[in-house]
Amino acid sequence: MSGTRLDPIDRKILAELQADGRMTNVELAKRVGISAPPCLRRVRTLEEAGYIRGYHADVDSRELGFEVQVFAMVGLVSQAESDLSAFEDRCREWSLVRECHMLNGEVDFILKCVAPDLSTFQSFLTNDLLKADNVASVKTSLVIRDAKDEPGVPFDVLEERINRIA
């Protein structure tokens, strides 16, 4: 479903929850300019429709001892749908893989991995990823530092687009 099918209040609810998913319904209602009961109904409707997939804490991986973050670019031998799906399923099983995205172009997948240290990642790379069925190549890049890590979508861009269409 497109974001343009939501009314301005629904989009404001999503933007506010994306910024702070822990606020109370009363605070959310106040921020979007409606009373608490209809706000709660709207949130539940947004959840049921799949616009809100969940609520998560943004934990600091380095504070928790995960000092290594790596992006792994994976090329597969076969790009048949069954092989792509099998690789995605395997990625879901690996706890060090935090994100898995299928790409168009020279690389089939990019994986975001975290590990407590380089030797743990190297062990995963050599014992799991490189030995996985259908994997032809893996190129890795170690993250030196994060300049930006914004979850979700830019609601200001969505609003500008909707206003241009209207």
LUMKOL-298230 format. One record per residue (C-alpha): residue in one letter; x, y, z. Coordinates in steps of 0.001 Angstrom, whole numbers, padded with zeros to 6 digits, always signed. Each point is the difference from the previous one (the first is absolute). Layout:
N
AXYZ ...
//
This chain:
166
M+000000+000000+000000 S+001300+003446-000875 G+000641+002689+002588 T-002228+002325-002012 R-003061-002047+001087 L+000526+001108+003571 D-001473+003242+001196 P+002210+002722+001513 I-000786-001078+003568 D+000996-003608-000715 R+003269+001184-001545 K+000653+002253+002999 I-000660-002929+002360 L+002504-002117-001923 A+002596+002781-000015 E-000370+000571+003747 L+000166-003707+000837 Q+003010-000444-002264 A+001775+002745+001945 D-001077-001302+003423 G-001826-003312+000216 R-000114+000103+003797 M-002260+003005+000438 T-003387-000551+001558 N-003137+000063-002068 V-001043+003182+001839 E+003259+001728-001004 L-000317-001255-003578 A-003575+001256-000229 K+001102+003404+001302 R+002817+000211-002563 V-002268-000833-002949 G-002904+002139+001193 I-002715-002573+000712 S-001409-001564+003158 A+001412-003233+001448 P-002764-002530-000922 P-000016+000696-003769 C+003798+000178+000069 L+000188-003481+001493 R-002484-001304-002592 R+002101+001491-002784 V+003213-001531+001390 R-001635-003423+000192 T-001296+000374-003564 L+003497+000980-001188 E+001432-003049+001760 E-002607-002342-001480 A+000542+001432-003492 G+003744-000661+000275 Y+001205+003608+000051 I+001382-000596+003498 R+001943-003262+000102 G+001145+000216+003610 Y+001636+002028+002726 H+003697-000369+000761 A+002666+001432+002245 D+002900+001601-001875 V+002873-001707+001797 D+003619+001069-000350 S+001799-003072-001339 R+003451+001312+000929 E-001076+000681+003583 L-001121-003623+000146 G+003401-001213-001161 F-000661-000449-003712 E+003048+001895-001181 V-000007-001250-003591 Q-002497+000954-002668 V+000501-001322-003524 F-001849+000264-003279 A+000331-003171-002061 M-000776+000080-003714 V-001037-003486-001082 G-000109-001395-003524 L-001890-003217-000606 V+000620-002706-002585 S-003688-000157-000945 Q-002645+002712+000121 A-002937-002366-000398 E-002813+001040+002327 S+000293-003187+002055 D+003736+000647+000521 L-000565+003649+000925 S-002689-000990+002503 A+002199-002738+001458 F+002807+002509+000567 E-002395+002464+001651 D-001259-002768+002281 R+003570-000878+000953 C+000770+003658+000784 R-002956+000097+002398 E+001640-002842+001950 W+003373+001743+000445 S-000096+002187+003092 L+002966+002142-001079 V-001934+001050-003131 R-002190+002912+001084 E-001174+001099-003456 C-000233-001796-003333 H-000914+001832-003191 M-000260-001428-003523 L+001544+002352-002537 N-000108+000608-003723 G+003371+000139-001700 E+003382-001621+000529 V-000779-001177+003537 D-002980-002176+000866 F-000241+000803+003731 I+001455+002398+002505 L+000095-001114+003622 K+000523+002187+003030 C+001781-002055+002632 V+001061+000747+003570 A+002443-001941+002151 P+001708+000513+003338 D+003441-000200-001630 L+001707-000583-003312 S+000813-003657+000693 T-003688-000772+000619 F-000922+001600-003313 Q+002838-001798-001808 S-001216-003301+001416 F-003538+000729-001229 L+001353+001022-003399 T+002156-003075-000551 N-002134-002643+001723 D-003498+001162-000906 L-000347+002638-002694 L+002671-001207-002417 K-001103-003624+000419 A-003702+000721-000515 D-001686-001665-002950 N+000008+002049-003207 V+002454+002672+001262 A+002502+000845-002750 S+001744+003036+001478 V+000071+002241+003060 K+001619+003415+000268 T+000043+001685+003387 S+000414+003565+001212 L+000658+000778+003642 V-001890+003001+001376 I+002359+002562+001502 R-002693+002275+001436 D-003659+000874-000486 A-000785+003446-001342 K-003765-000529-000142 D-002359-002777+001023 E-003605+001113-000367 P-002725-002621+000178 G-003256+000223-001907 V-000891+002466-002722 P+000334+003786-000423 F-003551+001191+000608 D+000872+003542-001098 V+000770-001340-003498 L-003264-001971-000009 E-001986+003113+000951 E+001715+002080-002719 R-000835-002664-002589 I-003631-000222+001101 N-000326+003793-000089 R+001397+000098-003569 I-002483-002657-001148 A-002976+001696+001663 
//
